[in-house]
């Protein structure tokens, strides 16, 4: 019965770990990732 009380905490921990995992560098349907691009800050906010 006590293990059932841990389910919300384990789920929250799994979501937290997923948020820390880095994304992939290759482009997807939304285009290339701005995190890994060669663009400068001026190009990003222009």
PyMOL commands that set and color helices and strands:
alter all, ss='L'
color gray80, all
select helices_A, chain A and resi 3-20+41-45
alter helices_A, ss='H'
color red, helices_A
deselect
rebuild
show_as cartoon
